[in-house]
């Protein structure tokens, strides 16, 4: 099944949260050198995954624009 924009954004947000925590661990003065090195290695992997997700979002949006598609939001009257 093809990815939806929502599922890609969900995965992208998870990758960003993982990066946030890995960067915290990488900078943690209380962590051992081995732990910081492991976190730095994981940062590289997760960042590559994040970049791939961004490319997928771009491709999906490019395809939607090319097709002239898109959803129009109905006007909603808020009281």
ZADREN-734885 format. One record per residue: y negated, x negated, z negated of N, C-alpha, C, O, CB in turn. Coordinates in Angstrom, 2 decimals. Glycine has a CB too. Layout:
residues N
+---------+---------+---------+---------+---------+---------+---------+---------+---------+---------+---------+---------+---------+---------+---------+
|      ny |      nx |      nz |     cay |     cax |     caz |      cy |      cx |      cz |      oy |      ox |      oz |     cby |     cbx |     cbz |
+---------+---------+---------+---------+---------+---------+---------+---------+---------+---------+---------+---------+---------+---------+---------+
|       Y |       X |       Z |       Y |       X |       Z |       Y |       X |       Z |       Y |       X |       Z |       Y |       X |       Z |
...
+---------+---------+---------+---------+---------+---------+---------+---------+---------+---------+---------+---------+---------+---------+---------+
//
This chain:
residues 79
+---------+---------+---------+---------+---------+---------+---------+---------+---------+---------+---------+---------+---------+---------+---------+
|      ny |      nx |      nz |     cay |     cax |     caz |      cy |      cx |      cz |      oy |      ox |      oz |     cby |     cbx |     cbz |
+---------+---------+---------+---------+---------+---------+---------+---------+---------+---------+---------+---------+---------+---------+---------+
|    1.18 |   -0.84 |    0.00 |    0.00 |    0.00 |    0.00 |   -1.24 |   -0.88 |    0.00 |   -1.31 |   -1.88 |   -0.72 |    0.00 |    0.95 |   -1.21 |
|   -2.20 |   -0.52 |    0.79 |   -3.44 |   -1.28 |    0.87 |   -4.23 |   -1.12 |   -0.42 |   -4.18 |   -0.08 |   -1.08 |   -4.29 |   -0.83 |    2.09 |
|   -4.94 |   -2.16 |   -0.75 |   -5.78 |   -2.12 |   -1.95 |   -6.97 |   -1.19 |   -1.72 |   -7.48 |   -1.07 |   -0.61 |   -6.27 |   -3.54 |   -2.32 |
|   -7.39 |   -0.55 |   -2.78 |   -8.61 |    0.24 |   -2.72 |   -9.74 |   -0.59 |   -3.31 |   -9.50 |   -1.59 |   -3.99 |   -8.44 |    1.60 |   -3.48 |
|  -10.95 |   -0.17 |   -3.04 |  -12.09 |   -0.88 |   -3.60 |  -12.02 |   -0.86 |   -5.12 |  -12.31 |   -1.87 |   -5.78 |  -13.42 |   -0.26 |   -3.11 |
|  -11.65 |    0.27 |   -5.67 |  -11.55 |    0.38 |   -7.12 |  -10.53 |   -0.56 |   -7.73 |  -10.79 |   -1.19 |   -8.76 |  -11.21 |    1.80 |   -7.51 |
|   -9.36 |   -0.68 |   -7.08 |   -8.33 |   -1.57 |   -7.63 |   -8.75 |   -3.03 |   -7.51 |   -8.45 |   -3.84 |   -8.38 |   -7.00 |   -1.35 |   -6.90 |
|   -9.46 |   -3.37 |   -6.43 |   -9.94 |   -4.74 |   -6.28 |  -11.01 |   -5.06 |   -7.32 |  -11.01 |   -6.15 |   -7.89 |  -10.50 |   -4.96 |   -4.87 |
|  -11.91 |   -4.13 |   -7.57 |  -12.95 |   -4.33 |   -8.58 |  -12.31 |   -4.46 |   -9.96 |  -12.74 |   -5.27 |  -10.78 |  -13.98 |   -3.17 |   -8.57 |
|  -11.27 |   -3.67 |  -10.22 |  -10.55 |   -3.76 |  -11.48 |   -9.95 |   -5.16 |  -11.66 |  -10.10 |   -5.77 |  -12.72 |   -9.44 |   -2.69 |  -11.55 |
|   -9.28 |   -5.65 |  -10.64 |   -8.68 |   -6.99 |  -10.70 |   -9.75 |   -8.06 |  -10.84 |   -9.56 |   -9.05 |  -11.55 |   -7.83 |   -7.25 |   -9.46 |
|  -10.87 |   -7.87 |  -10.17 |  -11.97 |   -8.83 |  -10.24 |  -12.56 |   -8.87 |  -11.65 |  -12.88 |   -9.94 |  -12.16 |  -13.06 |   -8.48 |   -9.22 |
|  -12.70 |   -7.71 |  -12.27 |  -13.24 |   -7.70 |  -13.64 |  -12.27 |   -8.38 |  -14.61 |  -12.71 |   -9.07 |  -15.53 |  -13.51 |   -6.25 |  -14.09 |
|  -10.98 |   -8.19 |  -14.41 |   -9.99 |   -8.86 |  -15.26 |  -10.06 |  -10.37 |  -15.07 |  -10.00 |  -11.12 |  -16.04 |   -8.57 |   -8.35 |  -14.94 |
|  -10.18 |  -10.81 |  -13.82 |  -10.30 |  -12.25 |  -13.56 |  -11.55 |  -12.82 |  -14.22 |  -11.51 |  -13.92 |  -14.77 |  -10.34 |  -12.52 |  -12.04 |
|  -12.65 |  -12.09 |  -14.17 |  -13.89 |  -12.56 |  -14.80 |  -13.73 |  -12.68 |  -16.31 |  -14.22 |  -13.63 |  -16.92 |  -15.05 |  -11.62 |  -14.47 |
|  -13.06 |  -11.71 |  -16.92 |  -12.83 |  -11.77 |  -18.37 |  -11.93 |  -12.95 |  -18.71 |  -12.17 |  -13.67 |  -19.69 |  -12.19 |  -10.45 |  -18.87 |
|  -10.88 |  -13.16 |  -17.91 |  -10.00 |  -14.31 |  -18.14 |  -10.77 |  -15.61 |  -18.03 |  -10.59 |  -16.51 |  -18.85 |   -8.83 |  -14.30 |  -17.14 |
|  -11.64 |  -15.72 |  -17.03 |  -12.46 |  -16.93 |  -16.88 |  -13.36 |  -17.14 |  -18.09 |  -13.50 |  -18.26 |  -18.58 |  -13.31 |  -16.84 |  -15.61 |
|  -13.95 |  -16.07 |  -18.57 |  -14.83 |  -16.15 |  -19.73 |  -14.09 |  -16.76 |  -20.92 |  -14.57 |  -17.69 |  -21.57 |  -15.38 |  -14.74 |  -20.10 |
|  -12.89 |  -16.23 |  -21.20 |  -12.13 |  -16.71 |  -22.34 |  -11.60 |  -18.13 |  -22.13 |  -11.56 |  -18.93 |  -23.06 |  -10.96 |  -15.77 |  -22.63 |
|  -11.20 |  -18.44 |  -20.91 |  -10.74 |  -19.80 |  -20.63 |  -11.86 |  -20.82 |  -20.77 |  -11.65 |  -21.92 |  -21.28 |  -10.14 |  -19.87 |  -19.22 |
|  -13.05 |  -20.45 |  -20.32 |  -14.20 |  -21.35 |  -20.46 |  -14.54 |  -21.55 |  -21.94 |  -14.88 |  -22.66 |  -22.35 |  -15.42 |  -20.80 |  -19.71 |
|  -14.44 |  -20.49 |  -22.72 |  -14.65 |  -20.63 |  -24.16 |  -13.65 |  -21.61 |  -24.76 |  -14.00 |  -22.47 |  -25.56 |  -14.54 |  -19.27 |  -24.87 |
|  -12.39 |  -21.46 |  -24.36 |  -11.34 |  -22.34 |  -24.89 |  -11.56 |  -23.78 |  -24.42 |  -11.34 |  -24.72 |  -25.18 |   -9.95 |  -21.84 |  -24.44 |
|  -11.99 |  -23.94 |  -23.19 |  -12.22 |  -25.28 |  -22.64 |  -13.33 |  -26.00 |  -23.39 |  -13.31 |  -27.22 |  -23.52 |  -12.56 |  -25.20 |  -21.15 |
|  -14.30 |  -25.24 |  -23.89 |  -15.44 |  -25.84 |  -24.59 |  -15.26 |  -25.88 |  -26.11 |  -16.11 |  -26.40 |  -26.82 |  -16.69 |  -25.07 |  -24.26 |
|  -14.16 |  -25.33 |  -26.60 |  -13.92 |  -25.23 |  -28.04 |  -13.70 |  -26.62 |  -28.65 |  -12.73 |  -27.30 |  -28.33 |  -12.71 |  -24.32 |  -28.33 |
|  -14.61 |  -27.01 |  -29.51 |  -14.52 |  -28.33 |  -30.14 |  -13.31 |  -28.43 |  -31.07 |  -12.81 |  -29.52 |  -31.34 |  -15.80 |  -28.64 |  -30.92 |
|  -12.83 |  -27.29 |  -31.56 |  -11.67 |  -27.29 |  -32.46 |  -10.35 |  -27.41 |  -31.70 |   -9.31 |  -27.67 |  -32.31 |  -11.67 |  -26.03 |  -33.30 |
|  -10.38 |  -27.22 |  -30.40 |   -9.15 |  -27.30 |  -29.60 |   -8.78 |  -28.76 |  -29.37 |   -9.64 |  -29.64 |  -29.35 |   -9.32 |  -26.57 |  -28.24 |
|   -7.50 |  -29.00 |  -29.20 |   -7.05 |  -30.36 |  -28.91 |   -7.40 |  -30.70 |  -27.46 |   -7.71 |  -29.82 |  -26.66 |   -5.51 |  -30.50 |  -29.16 |
|   -7.34 |  -31.97 |  -27.16 |   -7.61 |  -32.40 |  -25.78 |   -6.63 |  -31.75 |  -24.81 |   -7.00 |  -31.35 |  -23.71 |   -7.54 |  -33.93 |  -25.67 |
|   -5.38 |  -31.65 |  -25.22 |   -4.36 |  -31.04 |  -24.36 |   -4.66 |  -29.57 |  -24.11 |   -4.49 |  -29.08 |  -23.00 |   -2.96 |  -31.19 |  -25.00 |
|   -5.11 |  -28.86 |  -25.15 |   -5.45 |  -27.44 |  -24.99 |   -6.65 |  -27.27 |  -24.07 |   -6.68 |  -26.37 |  -23.24 |   -5.75 |  -26.81 |  -26.36 |
|   -7.64 |  -28.13 |  -24.24 |   -8.82 |  -28.05 |  -23.37 |   -8.47 |  -28.38 |  -21.92 |   -8.99 |  -27.75 |  -21.00 |   -9.92 |  -28.99 |  -23.87 |
|   -7.61 |  -29.36 |  -21.73 |   -7.19 |  -29.72 |  -20.38 |   -6.40 |  -28.59 |  -19.73 |   -6.58 |  -28.28 |  -18.56 |   -6.35 |  -31.01 |  -20.40 |
|   -5.52 |  -27.97 |  -20.52 |   -4.74 |  -26.83 |  -20.01 |   -5.67 |  -25.68 |  -19.62 |   -5.49 |  -25.05 |  -18.58 |   -3.71 |  -26.35 |  -21.06 |
|   -6.67 |  -25.41 |  -20.46 |   -7.63 |  -24.35 |  -20.15 |   -8.42 |  -24.68 |  -18.88 |   -8.67 |  -23.80 |  -18.06 |   -8.59 |  -24.13 |  -21.33 |
|   -8.80 |  -25.94 |  -18.73 |   -9.54 |  -26.35 |  -17.53 |   -8.69 |  -26.17 |  -16.28 |   -9.20 |  -25.74 |  -15.24 |  -10.00 |  -27.83 |  -17.66 |
|   -7.41 |  -26.49 |  -16.38 |   -6.51 |  -26.29 |  -15.24 |   -6.40 |  -24.80 |  -14.90 |   -6.40 |  -24.43 |  -13.73 |   -5.12 |  -26.86 |  -15.55 |
|   -6.30 |  -23.97 |  -15.92 |   -6.20 |  -22.52 |  -15.70 |   -7.50 |  -21.97 |  -15.11 |   -7.47 |  -21.04 |  -14.30 |   -5.87 |  -21.79 |  -17.02 |
|   -8.64 |  -22.54 |  -15.51 |   -9.92 |  -22.11 |  -14.94 |   -9.89 |  -22.28 |  -13.42 |  -10.33 |  -21.41 |  -12.68 |  -11.11 |  -22.92 |  -15.55 |
|   -9.36 |  -23.40 |  -12.97 |   -9.29 |  -23.65 |  -11.52 |   -8.42 |  -22.61 |  -10.82 |   -8.78 |  -22.12 |   -9.75 |   -8.74 |  -25.05 |  -11.25 |
|   -7.30 |  -22.29 |  -11.42 |   -6.37 |  -21.32 |  -10.82 |   -7.00 |  -19.92 |  -10.79 |   -6.99 |  -19.26 |   -9.76 |   -5.04 |  -21.29 |  -11.60 |
|   -7.54 |  -19.49 |  -11.92 |   -8.11 |  -18.15 |  -12.01 |   -9.35 |  -18.04 |  -11.12 |   -9.61 |  -17.00 |  -10.53 |   -8.47 |  -17.79 |  -13.47 |
|  -10.12 |  -19.12 |  -11.03 |  -11.30 |  -19.09 |  -10.16 |  -10.89 |  -18.94 |   -8.69 |  -11.56 |  -18.24 |   -7.93 |  -12.13 |  -20.37 |  -10.35 |
|   -9.81 |  -19.59 |   -8.30 |   -9.31 |  -19.43 |   -6.93 |   -8.85 |  -17.99 |   -6.69 |   -9.10 |  -17.42 |   -5.62 |   -8.14 |  -20.42 |   -6.65 |
|   -8.18 |  -17.40 |   -7.68 |   -7.75 |  -16.00 |   -7.57 |   -8.97 |  -15.09 |   -7.45 |   -8.99 |  -14.15 |   -6.65 |   -6.90 |  -15.59 |   -8.79 |
|   -9.99 |  -15.37 |   -8.26 |  -11.23 |  -14.59 |   -8.24 |  -11.89 |  -14.67 |   -6.87 |  -12.33 |  -13.65 |   -6.32 |  -12.20 |  -15.08 |   -9.33 |
|  -11.96 |  -15.87 |   -6.31 |  -12.58 |  -16.04 |   -4.99 |  -11.81 |  -15.27 |   -3.92 |  -12.41 |  -14.70 |   -3.01 |  -12.65 |  -17.52 |   -4.63 |
|  -10.48 |  -15.26 |   -4.02 |   -9.67 |  -14.51 |   -3.06 |   -9.94 |  -13.01 |   -3.19 |  -10.00 |  -12.30 |   -2.18 |   -8.16 |  -14.80 |   -3.28 |
|  -10.10 |  -12.53 |   -4.41 |  -10.42 |  -11.12 |   -4.62 |  -11.79 |  -10.77 |   -4.04 |  -11.96 |   -9.71 |   -3.44 |  -10.38 |  -10.78 |   -6.12 |
|  -12.74 |  -11.65 |   -4.21 |  -14.08 |  -11.42 |   -3.65 |  -13.99 |  -11.33 |   -2.13 |  -14.65 |  -10.48 |   -1.52 |  -15.06 |  -12.55 |   -4.07 |
|  -13.20 |  -12.19 |   -1.52 |  -13.02 |  -12.13 |   -0.07 |  -12.37 |  -10.81 |    0.35 |  -12.73 |  -10.24 |    1.38 |  -12.16 |  -13.31 |    0.41 |
|  -11.40 |  -10.33 |   -0.44 |  -10.77 |   -9.05 |   -0.13 |  -11.77 |   -7.90 |   -0.21 |  -11.76 |   -7.01 |    0.63 |   -9.59 |   -8.78 |   -1.08 |
|  -12.63 |   -7.93 |   -1.22 |  -13.67 |   -6.91 |   -1.35 |  -14.59 |   -6.97 |   -0.13 |  -14.91 |   -5.94 |    0.46 |  -14.49 |   -7.09 |   -2.66 |
|  -15.01 |   -8.17 |    0.23 |  -15.88 |   -8.34 |    1.40 |  -15.22 |   -7.79 |    2.66 |  -15.85 |   -7.08 |    3.45 |  -16.23 |   -9.82 |    1.60 |
|  -13.94 |   -8.12 |    2.85 |  -13.22 |   -7.65 |    4.04 |  -13.12 |   -6.13 |    4.06 |  -13.30 |   -5.50 |    5.10 |  -11.82 |   -8.27 |    4.09 |
|  -12.83 |   -5.55 |    2.90 |  -12.71 |   -4.10 |    2.82 |  -14.04 |   -3.42 |    3.14 |  -14.08 |   -2.43 |    3.86 |  -12.23 |   -3.69 |    1.42 |
|  -15.12 |   -3.96 |    2.59 |  -16.44 |   -3.38 |    2.86 |  -16.85 |   -3.59 |    4.32 |  -17.43 |   -2.70 |    4.94 |  -17.48 |   -3.99 |    1.93 |
|  -16.56 |   -4.77 |    4.86 |  -16.86 |   -5.02 |    6.27 |  -16.13 |   -4.02 |    7.16 |  -16.71 |   -3.49 |    8.12 |  -16.47 |   -6.46 |    6.66 |
|  -14.87 |   -3.76 |    6.85 |  -14.08 |   -2.81 |    7.63 |  -14.66 |   -1.40 |    7.51 |  -14.73 |   -0.68 |    8.51 |  -12.61 |   -2.81 |    7.16 |
|  -15.06 |   -1.01 |    6.33 |  -15.65 |    0.32 |    6.14 |  -16.95 |    0.45 |    6.91 |  -17.23 |    1.49 |    7.51 |  -15.89 |    0.60 |    4.64 |
|  -17.75 |   -0.59 |    6.90 |  -19.02 |   -0.56 |    7.63 |  -18.75 |   -0.52 |    9.14 |  -19.41 |    0.21 |    9.87 |  -19.89 |   -1.79 |    7.27 |
|  -17.79 |   -1.31 |    9.58 |  -17.46 |   -1.36 |   11.00 |  -17.00 |    0.01 |   11.50 |  -17.35 |    0.42 |   12.61 |  -16.37 |   -2.41 |   11.26 |
|  -16.24 |    0.69 |   10.70 |  -15.74 |    2.01 |   11.08 |  -16.79 |    3.10 |   10.91 |  -16.60 |    4.24 |   11.34 |  -14.51 |    2.36 |   10.27 |
|  -17.88 |    2.75 |   10.29 |  -18.92 |    3.75 |   10.05 |  -18.52 |    4.72 |    8.96 |  -19.12 |    5.79 |    8.80 |  -19.22 |    4.50 |   11.32 |
|  -17.53 |    4.34 |    8.21 |  -17.02 |    5.22 |    7.17 |  -17.81 |    5.07 |    5.89 |  -18.78 |    4.32 |    5.79 |  -15.57 |    4.94 |    6.90 |
|  -17.38 |    5.77 |    4.97 |  -18.02 |    5.76 |    3.67 |  -18.05 |    7.17 |    3.14 |  -17.98 |    8.14 |    3.89 |  -19.44 |    5.16 |    3.74 |
|  -18.15 |    7.26 |    1.90 |  -18.20 |    8.58 |    1.29 |  -19.62 |    8.89 |    0.91 |  -20.34 |    8.06 |    0.35 |  -17.27 |    8.66 |    0.06 |
|  -20.00 |   10.07 |    1.21 |  -21.32 |   10.51 |    0.80 |  -21.16 |   11.26 |   -0.51 |  -20.31 |   12.13 |   -0.66 |  -21.99 |   11.40 |    1.89 |
|  -22.00 |   10.90 |   -1.42 |  -21.95 |   11.56 |   -2.72 |  -22.71 |   12.88 |   -2.63 |  -23.86 |   12.91 |   -2.19 |  -22.54 |   10.65 |   -3.84 |
|  -22.07 |   13.95 |   -3.05 |  -22.80 |   15.22 |   -3.04 |  -23.92 |   15.16 |   -4.07 |  -23.81 |   14.51 |   -5.10 |  -21.84 |   16.41 |   -3.34 |
|  -24.97 |   15.85 |   -3.76 |  -26.08 |   15.88 |   -4.71 |  -25.66 |   16.71 |   -5.91 |  -25.14 |   17.82 |   -5.77 |  -27.37 |   16.45 |   -4.06 |
|  -25.91 |   16.16 |   -7.04 |  -25.55 |   16.85 |   -8.27 |  -26.82 |   17.08 |   -9.05 |  -27.60 |   16.16 |   -9.31 |  -24.51 |   16.03 |   -9.11 |
|  -27.02 |   18.30 |   -9.41 |  -28.21 |   18.63 |  -10.18 |  -27.88 |   18.48 |  -11.66 |  -27.00 |   19.14 |  -12.19 |  -28.70 |   20.07 |   -9.86 |
|  -28.61 |   17.60 |  -12.30 |  -28.41 |   17.38 |  -13.73 |  -29.43 |   18.20 |  -14.49 |  -30.62 |   18.16 |  -14.19 |  -28.51 |   15.88 |  -14.09 |
|  -28.97 |   18.91 |  -15.47 |  -29.86 |   19.75 |  -16.26 |  -30.24 |   19.07 |  -17.54 |  -30.99 |   19.63 |  -18.34 |  -29.22 |   21.09 |  -16.57 |
+---------+---------+---------+---------+---------+---------+---------+---------+---------+---------+---------+---------+---------+---------+---------+
//
